Amino acid sequence: MTNKMLPPSGPGRPKDPAKRQAILEAAKTLFLRNGYDGSSMDAIAAEAGVSKLTVYSHFTDKETLFSAAVKAKCEDQLPELLFELAEGAPIERQLLEIGRGFHTLINSRESVELHRVMVSLAAQDSKLSKMFYDAGPQRVLSEMEHLLKQADKAGKLRIANPHDAADQFFCLIKGGANFRLLIGCGKPLEGAEAEHHVRDAVDMFMRAYKP
């Protein structure tokens, strides 16, 4: 926990991006450690070293903060620019970059813990689960669908249904190993083993959709 409180932003001043980042990091830490219900805005403010008023000035409520924290976690590994069609570059190279980023994301400790929290809340709070899905998995799926539409238009791939193809791509990257990891029956693929898995998934995807 930060010992010194960061100076608050005065009225009319632009919001400090450093404070926003500190709040997001604190939110990710506490949501994973204590769950959604066990993480108060007071505790998040204290963890970030800012006032609760500052937290509310950046994020209007806890639900908005939770959604932003999930989105920020995804963007760390899969920035939006990664899903813009690269001119003059083989589409396989771009799919490999996305596959590696997605594989790292879904097998990270934070992601695994967050998914477990969401599963535990599924029968209690469908609204929160929907917020998580929209901020994380749905955003990534939509960005991938956008890329595949571009690739089809450019003639790099032939895809009649980009939405389904995007879903298939991420399912290939997940494989059975990610499910075993989520239920505590396996370890994440790492190093050469992870690279081999991602390359195999991209090769299979390319065989299905290459012109």
N, C-alpha and C positions, 0 to 999 in steps of 0.2 A: 504494500500500500504506500502511496506517495505521502511523505511526511508534511510537505509544505503545500498549502492550497494555492492553485494557480490563480492569478489575479482575475477577477470577474470582468466580463465585457460590459462597458457602460452603455447606457441607453443610446441607441442610434449608431453604435459602433458596429462594423462588420464582424460577423462571427469568426472566431479564431479557429482555423483548420487544425491546429495542434491540439486544442481542447476537444474538438470533435473526435479526432483520432484517439485521444486518451479515453474518452467516454466509450467509444466503440470497443476498444481493447478491454476495458473494465467490464463492459457488458458481456462480451464473449467469455471472459474468465468466469464471471459469477453465474451466468446462465448455465454453463457447463458444470460448475462446481455444486451449485445449490438448486438447479432447476429453475423453471420460469417463476413459479409461485414463491420460491424461496429467495428470490433476488428482488429486493426493493430498490426503488429509485434513490433512496437515501444511501443504501449500501453501494450502489454503483457510483454515485457522486463521490463518496468517500474513497472508493478504490481508485477513481480517476484523479483525485486531488482537486476537485472543483466543487462549487456549490450546487445544491439541488436545483436552484433557479437556472444555473448555467445549463444543466442537463435538459431541463424543460425548454430552454430557449433554442437548443439544437434539435431536440426531439420532443414532440408535443406530449407523448405519453409512452408508457412502457411497451405497448404493442408496437408502436412505430419504431422504438429503439431496438426491439427484438428483431423485427423485420430488417432493419438497416444492418444489424450485426451479422445476420445470415448472408445478406447480399454482399457485405464487405468481405466475408470469408471466401465466398465464391470468386469474387473479383481478384483476390490475392493470387489465385492459381489460374484463373481463366478471365483475363481482362477482355473487355469488349472488342478491342482492336484485333484480338486473335481470331475473331470470327468474320473479319472483313477479307474478302477474296484477295489473295496476293497476286498482283499482276506479274506474269512472266515466271512464276514459281510453280513447280509441280504441286498438284493438289494433294498428292500423297504426303509431301513434306508438311503441309499445313495440318492435315489430319493427324499425323504423328505428334505434332506439337500439342494439339488439342487433346489427343489421347493421353499423352504423358501428364499434362496438367490436370486432367480430370481424374486420372488414376491416382495421382498424388493427393488430390483434394479428398476423394471419397475414402481413402485409406488413412488419412491423418487422424491422430488421436481426437482432435477437436470435432471433426466431422462424424466420426464413429459415435462419440459420446452424445452429440446433438441428435443424431438419428435415433439413438436408444431412448433419449428423453422424449422425442416426438412419438415413438411407438408406445411408450408408457402413458402418454397423454391422449392417445387416439380415441379412447372410449369416453374421455372426460370433457375434452374441449376441442371440438372439430374446427372452431374458428381459428385457434392458435395453429393447429396443424395445417390449415389452409394457408395461413400467413407464411408459415415456414416453406411450404411447397411453392407458393408464388414467388417468394424472394430468392429461393435457391434453385431447386430442380427445374421449375418452370422457366425461370429466366435463362438458364443454361440451354434448355431444350429449344426455346424460342430463338436464341442466338445461333444455335447450330442449324435450325431449320432455315434461317435467313442465309447462312453461308451456303447451304446445299442448293437453295434456290438460285443463288448467284452462280454456283458451279455448273448447274444444269443450263442456265442461260448462256454461259460462256462456252458450253460444249465440253467442259472438263469431266463431267459426269452426266449420266442419263437417269434422272430420277422423276418418276411420275408423281410420287407422294413424298415430298420432302419432310413432312411432319413424322410420318412413320419411319422413314429412313434415319432421321435424327434419333428417334427412340431406339431403333435397332443398334445404331452405332454405340450409344452409351451402355446398352445392355451387353454388348460384346466386350466393352472395356471392363465393366463390372465383373462379369464372369461369375463363377461359383465361389471364387476365393473371397470376394467382398462379403457375400452372405455369410460364409463361415466365420469371417472376422467379426461381423455384427453380432452374431450369437455366441461369440467366445469360443469357437471350435477351430480356430486357425490364426495364423499370423499374416500380416500384410506381405505381399510380394515386394521384394526390394532388389535393387541393383540390376544385374544381368537378367535375372528371372522376370522382373517387372518389365524390362525393356523387351524381352522376347514375347511376353504376353501381349503388350501393346502393339508390337509389330505384326503379330499373328492376327490380331483383331482388325487392324487397318488393312492388311492383305486380303482378308476375307471380305471386308466391306468393299474394297476396290474391285474384287472379282465379281461382285454382285452388281455394281453400278458403273463400272468403267465403260465408256463408249466402245 
